[in-house]
Amino acid sequence: MTTSCTYTDYLRAIRQIKTLKAKLWMAASTKGNLDPEVIAISQDIDGYVVVVQNYWRSHRDKYRLG
C-alpha cells in the first residue's frame, strides 16, 4: 500500500536525504559502517527514499513521456 505524497513532502524528503547523506558520510568515516548511529542514519534515509518513490509512483502518469 502506498500513501499519496504532496510536492512539499517530496521536496522536504529530498532536503532531508541530502542533509542525512552528509551526516552519514561523516559518521561512517569516523565510526565505521556498522556503528549503530551510522545504521540509524541509513535507515532514516531509507524512509525518505520511500517518500520520494511514493511521490513519483503517484505522479508517474503526469511525467510519462509518450
N, CA, C and O atoms as a DFTB+ gen file, in Angstrom:
264 C
 N C O
     1  1       0.845      -1.177       0.000
     2  2       0.000       0.000       0.000
     3  2       0.890       1.240       0.000
     4  3       1.819       1.349       0.801
     5  1       0.600       2.163      -0.897
     6  2       1.363       3.402      -0.957
     7  2       0.480       4.552      -0.523
     8  3      -0.729       4.548      -0.755
     9  1       1.085       5.516       0.099
    10  2       0.335       6.690       0.505
    11  2       0.667       7.834      -0.425
    12  3       1.785       7.946      -0.928
    13  1      -0.322       8.681      -0.647
    14  2      -0.116       9.833      -1.509
    15  2       0.792      10.832      -0.802
    16  3       0.778      10.948       0.423
    17  1       1.553      11.526      -1.568
    18  2       2.513      12.456      -1.007
    19  2       2.482      13.732      -1.837
    20  3       2.422      13.684      -3.066
    21  1       2.524      14.862      -1.161
    22  2       2.461      16.149      -1.851
    23  2       3.847      16.545      -2.358
    24  3       4.860      15.947      -1.994
    25  1       3.858      17.553      -3.194
    26  2       5.116      18.073      -3.704
    27  2       5.959      18.629      -2.559
    28  3       7.183      18.505      -2.570
    29  1       5.312      19.237      -1.581
    30  2       6.021      19.747      -0.408
    31  2       6.686      18.607       0.356
    32  3       7.831      18.735       0.791
    33  1       5.976      17.495       0.521
    34  2       6.552      16.312       1.176
    35  2       7.771      15.812       0.398
    36  3       8.798      15.450       0.973
    37  1       7.622      15.807      -0.919
    38  2       8.700      15.368      -1.804
    39  2       9.941      16.242      -1.620
    40  3      11.046      15.729      -1.445
    41  1       9.753      17.560      -1.661
    42  2      10.887      18.472      -1.509
    43  2      11.530      18.348      -0.132
    44  3      12.754      18.392      -0.006
    45  1      10.710      18.195       0.890
    46  2      11.225      18.022       2.248
    47  2      12.057      16.742       2.324
    48  3      13.122      16.727       2.942
    49  1      11.576      15.683       1.703
    50  2      12.300      14.408       1.708
    51  2      13.639      14.536       0.991
    52  3      14.648      14.008       1.459
    53  1      13.652      15.230      -0.133
    54  2      14.909      15.428      -0.876
    55  2      15.912      16.199      -0.023
    56  3      17.089      15.843       0.028
    57  1      15.451      17.246       0.641
    58  2      16.341      18.034       1.513
    59  2      16.884      17.170       2.650
    60  3      18.069      17.234       2.978
    61  1      16.014      16.369       3.242
    62  2      16.441      15.508       4.351
    63  2      17.457      14.467       3.881
    64  3      18.428      14.179       4.581
    65  1      17.231      13.914       2.708
    66  2      18.175      12.929       2.167
    67  2      19.550      13.569       2.001
    68  3      20.563      12.979       2.376
    69  1      19.583      14.776       1.440
    70  2      20.864      15.459       1.238
    71  2      21.554      15.748       2.569
    72  3      22.760      15.542       2.706
    73  1      20.797      16.220       3.534
    74  2      21.356      16.530       4.852
    75  2      21.877      15.268       5.532
    76  3      22.994      15.237       6.048
    77  1      21.050      14.239       5.521
    78  2      21.440      12.985       6.178
    79  2      22.593      12.290       5.467
    80  3      23.397      11.606       6.100
    81  1      22.673      12.465       4.148
    82  2      23.766      11.854       3.394
    83  2      25.110      12.395       3.877
    84  3      26.067      11.638       4.043
    85  1      25.178      13.706       4.101
    86  2      26.416      14.307       4.603
    87  2      26.711      13.810       6.023
    88  3      27.855      13.493       6.352
    89  1      25.684      13.746       6.848
    90  2      25.843      13.260       8.223
    91  2      26.287      11.792       8.226
    92  3      27.130      11.388       9.027
    93  1      25.709      11.008       7.321
    94  2      26.064       9.597       7.202
    95  2      27.531       9.439       6.817
    96  3      28.246       8.619       7.394
    97  1      27.972      10.219       5.852
    98  2      29.350      10.124       5.394
    99  2      30.314      10.438       6.526
   100  3      31.301       9.729       6.724
   101  1      30.026      11.504       7.272
   102  2      30.900      11.889       8.383
   103  2      30.927      10.800       9.468
   104  3      31.994      10.429       9.957
   105  1      29.759      10.301       9.831
   106  2      29.689       9.275      10.870
   107  2      30.380       7.990      10.424
   108  3      31.111       7.373      11.200
   109  1      30.150       7.589       9.182
   110  2      30.753       6.348       8.686
   111  2      32.268       6.470       8.584
   112  3      32.986       5.503       8.840
   113  1      32.756       7.643       8.214
   114  2      34.207       7.790       8.061
   115  2      34.915       7.828       9.410
   116  3      36.097       7.493       9.497
   117  1      34.209       8.233      10.461
   118  2      34.856       8.281      11.777
   119  2      34.548       7.064      12.647
   120  3      35.369       6.660      13.470
   121  1      33.364       6.482      12.461
   122  2      32.939       5.393      13.358
   123  2      32.892       4.028      12.691
   124  3      32.860       3.005      13.374
   125  1      32.886       4.001      11.378
   126  2      32.776       2.730      10.664
   127  2      31.346       2.459      10.230
   128  3      30.391       2.951      10.831
   129  1      31.222       1.674       9.185
   130  2      29.916       1.428       8.556
   131  2      28.922       0.680       9.437
   132  3      27.713       0.806       9.237
   133  1      29.398      -0.089      10.399
   134  2      28.495      -0.907      11.198
   135  2      28.151      -0.293      12.552
   136  3      27.508      -0.934      13.383
   137  1      28.572       0.930      12.768
   138  2      28.234       1.616      14.011
   139  2      26.720       1.828      14.079
   140  3      26.110       2.155      13.061
   141  1      26.104       1.655      15.232
   142  2      24.647       1.819      15.353
   143  2      24.135       3.190      14.878
   144  3      23.047       3.283      14.310
   145  1      24.916       4.247      15.109
   146  2      24.497       5.573      14.637
   147  2      24.454       5.630      13.112
   148  3      23.531       6.203      12.533
   149  1      25.443       5.041      12.471
   150  2      25.506       5.009      11.011
   151  2      24.322       4.219      10.458
   152  3      23.688       4.634       9.487
   153  1      24.039       3.109      11.065
   154  2      22.904       2.282      10.620
   155  2      21.591       3.038      10.804
   156  3      20.720       2.974       9.937
   157  1      21.438       3.743      11.904
   158  2      20.213       4.510      12.155
   159  2      20.040       5.623      11.128
   160  3      18.931       5.848      10.642
   161  1      21.117       6.316      10.796
   162  2      21.037       7.370       9.777
   163  2      20.657       6.769       8.433
   164  3      19.838       7.328       7.703
   165  1      21.248       5.643       8.113
   166  2      20.936       4.963       6.851
   167  2      19.463       4.568       6.785
   168  3      18.825       4.695       5.740
   169  1      18.933       4.095       7.895
   170  2      17.517       3.726       7.943
   171  2      16.623       4.951       7.799
   172  3      15.569       4.880       7.167
   173  1      17.041       6.077       8.382
   174  2      16.284       7.320       8.195
   175  2      16.248       7.719       6.724
   176  3      15.204       8.103       6.197
   177  1      17.400       7.621       6.071
   178  2      17.470       7.937       4.643
   179  2      16.527       7.029       3.865
   180  3      15.810       7.492       2.977
   181  1      16.523       5.743       4.191
   182  2      15.631       4.795       3.518
   183  2      14.174       5.239       3.603
   184  3      13.429       5.133       2.629
   185  1      13.776       5.732       4.765
   186  2      12.401       6.204       4.931
   187  2      12.081       7.372       4.013
   188  3      10.995       7.436       3.436
   189  1      13.021       8.294       3.880
   190  2      12.800       9.434       2.986
   191  2      12.820       9.016       1.518
   192  3      12.107       9.595       0.699
   193  1      13.627       8.020       1.182
   194  2      13.637       7.490      -0.189
   195  2      12.263       6.908      -0.528
   196  3      11.784       7.069      -1.650
   197  1      11.638       6.244       0.417
   198  2      10.294       5.700       0.196
   199  2       9.307       6.829      -0.088
   200  3       8.437       6.681      -0.945
   201  1       9.427       7.953       0.617
   202  2       8.553       9.101       0.363
   203  2       8.734       9.586      -1.079
   204  3       7.753       9.849      -1.774
   205  1       9.982       9.702      -1.523
   206  2      10.266      10.140      -2.899
   207  2       9.697       9.137      -3.901
   208  3       9.087       9.531      -4.895
   209  1       9.891       7.853      -3.647
   210  2       9.349       6.824      -4.543
   211  2       7.829       6.891      -4.605
   212  3       7.242       6.769      -5.680
   213  1       7.197       7.083      -3.461
   214  2       5.734       7.184      -3.445
   215  2       5.256       8.392      -4.229
   216  3       4.246       8.319      -4.929
   217  1       5.974       9.504      -4.119
   218  2       5.606      10.691      -4.890
   219  2       5.655      10.385      -6.380
   220  3       4.701      10.657      -7.108
   221  1       6.770       9.817      -6.831
   222  2       6.906       9.525      -8.256
   223  2       5.902       8.466      -8.710
   224  3       5.386       8.538      -9.826
   225  1       5.628       7.496      -7.864
   226  2       4.660       6.467      -8.212
   227  2       3.261       7.074      -8.373
   228  3       2.523       6.718      -9.291
   229  1       2.909       7.988      -7.475
   230  2       1.566       8.578      -7.533
   231  2       1.430       9.631      -8.626
   232  3       0.316      10.014      -8.983
   233  1       2.559      10.101      -9.162
   234  2       2.512      11.130     -10.203
   235  2       3.110      10.657     -11.530
   236  3       3.350      11.468     -12.425
   237  1       3.346       9.371     -11.658
   238  2       4.064       8.877     -12.840
   239  2       3.345       9.162     -14.148
   240  3       3.998       9.434     -15.155
   241  1       2.024       9.107     -14.163
   242  2       1.315       9.349     -15.422
   243  2       1.503      10.774     -15.902
   244  3       1.529      11.031     -17.106
   245  1       1.634      11.696     -14.972
   246  2       1.835      13.103     -15.323
   247  2       3.193      13.314     -15.997
   248  3       3.342      14.189     -16.851
   249  1       4.169      12.514     -15.610
   250  2       5.546      12.718     -16.094
   251  2       5.961      11.724     -17.180
   252  3       7.083      11.785     -17.682
   253  1       5.072      10.823     -17.538
   254  2       5.396       9.830     -18.555
   255  2       5.606      10.493     -19.906
   256  3       4.839      11.360     -20.322
   257  1       6.651      10.067     -20.568
   258  2       6.893      10.567     -21.914
   259  2       6.128       9.686     -22.888
   260  3       6.087       8.464     -22.746
   261  1       5.537      10.312     -23.857
   262  2       4.703       9.481     -24.665
   263  2       4.862       9.529     -26.081
   264  3       4.158       8.824     -26.805
